[in-house]
Amino acid sequence: MKKKYSIIFILLLLLNTKCKSQIDSAFQIGLFSEYRITPIYIQQIQSYFTGSVRDIYHNPDKQLSGGRLGVQFRISLIKNRNLTLGFQHIIGYDHIYYESINGNKYSPNAGELNSHKTLLSDFLFDLKYKFSLNSKAKFSVAIGWGLFNRGSEYAVRYQNLDANGQPAGLFYTSEQDFNYNPICLLLNYEKNSWSLGLNAYLIDQHNFIQPSDILLLAFRIGHTFQIKKK
């Protein structure tokens, strides 16, 4: 949590020092697509089954990787529009977990497992600085904090077992999710209204199997529409 509060403090500090005197009202709307590659596990991580009656096998590689679509809204904070504050909403229809059939237990390699999918939403807040190397091409770097995998909630139905491993007692339900809140670093090459980017998401707190820091990299292409002040 300290890392997240540090990011928020840095954003507020930059807003205070850069934007006290002059704030330009130029507003930008951008559309983009993003492809996330297989995540990099900084520590060893292993898959497992959870639940006794409704067995769930989760594949984090399948959920974290793949294509996404997004929209972003940006407002300029200084007159030359090199410093912008942004909000991004990213969506994807993706895997949440595999569910066994008729209560039977399958190994993670079994082909009979059904993949349960749903619409996932990511929300990202960032501060971006743009700089130029020549008159036509520009680069930008952004740092931010996200609320990712919203919509990944699910419920597992359990029943207690006795000493002989037989069902005993009442069923109960446990509500769980695969939410995570990454620290984000975004690098972009921009020309005219198009951009190519490489994003890095550091996931340090999550509900994926075992506690482990995860580095998620993504390639992005986008187009920006700028609404200027009259």
C-alpha positions as CSV (number, residue, x, y, z in Angstrom):
1,M,0.0,0.0,0.0
2,K,2.9,2.4,0.6
3,K,3.8,2.3,-3.1
4,K,0.3,3.3,-4.1
5,Y,0.2,6.2,-1.6
6,S,3.6,7.4,-2.9
7,I,2.3,7.5,-6.5
8,I,-0.7,9.5,-5.4
9,F,1.5,11.9,-3.4
10,I,3.8,12.4,-6.4
11,L,0.8,13.1,-8.7
12,L,-0.5,15.7,-6.3
13,L,2.9,17.3,-5.8
14,L,3.4,17.7,-9.6
15,L,-0.1,19.2,-9.9
16,N,0.7,21.7,-7.2
17,T,4.1,22.8,-8.6
18,K,3.3,22.8,-12.3
19,C,-0.2,24.1,-12.4
20,K,-0.5,26.8,-9.8
21,S,-0.4,29.7,-12.2
22,Q,-1.6,28.6,-15.6
23,I,-4.1,25.8,-16.5
24,D,-5.0,25.4,-20.1
25,S,-8.5,23.9,-20.8
26,A,-7.5,21.9,-23.9
27,F,-9.2,18.5,-23.7
28,Q,-8.3,15.3,-25.4
29,I,-10.2,12.1,-26.1
30,G,-8.4,9.0,-27.3
31,L,-9.3,5.5,-28.5
32,F,-6.8,2.6,-28.3
33,S,-6.3,-1.1,-28.5
34,E,-3.8,-2.9,-26.2
35,Y,-2.3,-6.4,-26.3
36,R,-0.9,-7.8,-23.1
37,I,1.7,-10.5,-23.4
38,T,2.1,-13.4,-21.0
39,P,2.9,-12.0,-17.5
40,I,6.3,-12.3,-15.9
41,Y,6.2,-13.8,-12.5
42,I,8.9,-12.3,-10.3
43,Q,8.5,-15.2,-7.9
44,Q,7.5,-18.8,-8.6
45,I,3.7,-19.3,-8.9
46,Q,1.7,-22.5,-9.2
47,S,-1.9,-23.2,-10.2
48,Y,-4.3,-25.0,-7.8
49,F,-7.8,-26.1,-7.3
50,T,-10.0,-24.3,-4.8
51,G,-13.4,-25.4,-3.4
52,S,-14.8,-28.7,-2.4
53,V,-18.2,-28.9,-4.2
54,R,-17.7,-26.4,-6.9
55,D,-14.0,-26.8,-8.0
56,I,-12.4,-23.9,-9.7
57,Y,-9.1,-23.9,-11.5
58,H,-7.8,-20.5,-12.5
59,N,-5.2,-19.8,-15.2
60,P,-3.7,-16.3,-14.5
61,D,-1.8,-16.4,-17.8
62,K,-5.0,-16.7,-19.7
63,Q,-6.8,-13.9,-17.8
64,L,-3.9,-11.4,-17.7
65,S,-2.8,-11.7,-21.3
66,G,-4.7,-10.9,-24.5
67,G,-6.4,-8.0,-26.3
68,R,-8.1,-5.0,-24.7
69,L,-10.0,-1.9,-26.0
70,G,-10.0,1.4,-24.3
71,V,-10.9,5.1,-24.2
72,Q,-9.0,7.8,-22.4
73,F,-9.8,11.4,-21.4
74,R,-7.0,13.9,-20.9
75,I,-6.9,17.6,-19.8
76,S,-3.9,19.8,-20.2
77,L,-2.4,21.3,-17.1
78,I,-0.1,23.9,-18.6
79,K,-0.3,26.2,-21.6
80,N,2.0,24.2,-23.9
81,R,-0.1,21.1,-23.2
82,N,3.0,19.0,-22.4
83,L,1.6,17.9,-19.0
84,T,-1.7,16.2,-19.0
85,L,-3.9,14.4,-16.4
86,G,-5.6,11.3,-17.7
87,F,-8.3,8.8,-17.0
88,Q,-8.5,5.6,-18.9
89,H,-11.2,2.9,-19.1
90,I,-10.1,-0.4,-20.6
91,I,-12.4,-3.3,-21.2
92,G,-11.9,-7.0,-22.3
93,Y,-14.1,-10.1,-22.5
94,D,-11.9,-12.7,-20.9
95,H,-11.4,-15.9,-18.9
96,I,-12.1,-15.9,-15.1
97,Y,-11.9,-19.5,-14.2
98,Y,-12.4,-23.1,-15.3
99,E,-15.4,-24.9,-13.8
100,S,-15.7,-28.7,-13.4
101,I,-18.7,-30.6,-14.7
102,N,-21.2,-32.3,-12.3
103,G,-18.9,-31.8,-9.4
104,N,-16.1,-34.1,-10.9
105,K,-12.5,-33.1,-10.3
106,Y,-10.3,-32.7,-13.3
107,S,-6.6,-32.1,-13.5
108,P,-5.5,-28.6,-14.9
109,N,-4.7,-30.4,-18.2
110,A,-8.1,-31.9,-18.7
111,G,-9.9,-30.9,-21.8
112,E,-13.4,-31.1,-20.3
113,L,-13.0,-27.9,-18.2
114,N,-15.4,-25.1,-19.1
115,S,-13.9,-21.6,-19.3
116,H,-16.1,-19.1,-17.6
117,K,-15.7,-15.6,-19.2
118,T,-17.0,-12.2,-18.4
119,L,-16.6,-8.5,-19.2
120,L,-13.7,-7.0,-17.3
121,S,-13.0,-3.3,-16.7
122,D,-9.8,-1.6,-15.8
123,F,-9.7,2.0,-14.6
124,L,-6.4,3.9,-14.8
125,F,-5.4,7.4,-13.5
126,D,-2.1,8.8,-14.8
127,L,0.0,12.0,-15.2
128,K,1.7,12.2,-18.6
129,Y,4.6,14.4,-19.7
130,K,5.2,14.9,-23.5
131,F,8.6,16.0,-25.0
132,S,9.9,16.4,-28.5
133,L,13.0,15.3,-30.3
134,N,12.1,16.9,-33.6
135,S,9.3,19.0,-35.0
136,K,7.2,16.0,-36.1
137,A,7.7,13.2,-33.6
138,K,7.1,13.4,-29.9
139,F,7.6,11.0,-27.0
140,S,5.7,10.8,-23.7
141,V,6.1,9.1,-20.4
142,A,3.3,8.6,-17.9
143,I,3.0,7.2,-14.4
144,G,-0.2,6.1,-12.8
145,W,-2.2,3.8,-10.6
146,G,-5.0,1.5,-11.6
147,L,-8.1,-0.4,-10.4
148,F,-8.0,-3.4,-12.6
149,N,-10.1,-6.6,-13.2
150,R,-13.3,-5.1,-11.9
151,G,-16.1,-7.5,-12.7
152,S,-14.1,-10.6,-11.8
153,E,-16.2,-11.4,-8.8
154,Y,-17.3,-15.0,-8.3
155,A,-18.7,-17.2,-5.6
156,V,-17.5,-20.7,-4.4
157,R,-19.9,-23.1,-2.7
158,Y,-18.3,-25.1,0.1
159,Q,-19.4,-27.9,2.4
160,N,-17.5,-29.0,5.5
161,L,-16.0,-32.5,5.6
162,D,-15.8,-34.8,8.6
163,A,-12.8,-36.8,9.7
164,N,-13.5,-39.5,7.1
165,G,-13.6,-36.9,4.3
166,Q,-17.4,-37.2,3.9
167,P,-19.7,-34.2,3.5
168,A,-21.0,-32.9,6.8
169,G,-22.9,-29.9,7.9
170,L,-24.4,-27.1,5.8
171,F,-23.2,-25.6,2.6
172,Y,-21.8,-22.1,2.7
173,T,-20.8,-19.6,0.0
174,S,-17.6,-17.6,-0.2
175,E,-17.5,-14.5,-2.4
176,Q,-14.1,-13.9,-4.0
177,D,-12.5,-11.9,-6.9
178,F,-9.4,-11.4,-9.0
179,N,-9.1,-7.6,-8.6
180,Y,-5.7,-6.0,-8.5
181,N,-4.4,-2.4,-8.3
182,P,-1.2,-2.0,-10.4
183,I,1.4,0.8,-10.5
184,C,1.7,1.8,-14.1
185,L,4.5,3.1,-16.4
186,L,3.5,4.1,-19.9
187,L,5.9,5.0,-22.7
188,N,4.6,6.4,-26.1
189,Y,5.9,7.5,-29.4
190,E,3.5,10.0,-30.9
191,K,3.3,11.4,-34.4
192,N,0.4,13.6,-35.5
193,S,-2.6,12.1,-33.7
194,W,-1.3,8.5,-33.6
195,S,0.7,6.8,-30.9
196,L,2.5,3.6,-30.3
197,G,3.2,2.6,-26.8
198,L,4.7,0.1,-24.3
199,N,3.0,-0.2,-21.0
200,A,4.4,-1.8,-17.8
201,Y,2.0,-2.8,-15.0
202,L,3.5,-3.9,-11.7
203,I,1.1,-6.0,-9.7
204,D,2.2,-6.3,-6.1
205,Q,-1.1,-7.1,-4.3
206,H,-3.7,-9.5,-5.8
207,N,-5.7,-12.7,-5.3
208,F,-3.9,-14.8,-7.9
209,I,-3.1,-18.2,-6.3
210,Q,0.1,-17.4,-4.2
211,P,1.3,-13.9,-3.2
212,S,3.8,-13.0,-5.9
213,D,4.8,-9.7,-7.6
214,I,3.9,-9.8,-11.3
215,L,5.1,-7.7,-14.2
216,L,2.6,-7.3,-17.0
217,L,3.8,-5.8,-20.3
218,A,1.5,-4.5,-23.0
219,F,1.8,-3.0,-26.5
220,R,-0.6,-0.3,-27.5
221,I,-1.7,1.7,-30.6
222,G,-4.1,4.6,-30.3
223,H,-5.6,7.7,-31.9
224,T,-6.2,11.0,-30.1
225,F,-8.8,13.7,-30.8
226,Q,-8.0,17.1,-29.3
227,I,-10.7,19.6,-28.4
228,K,-9.1,23.1,-28.2
229,K,-10.4,26.0,-26.3
230,K,-12.0,28.6,-28.5
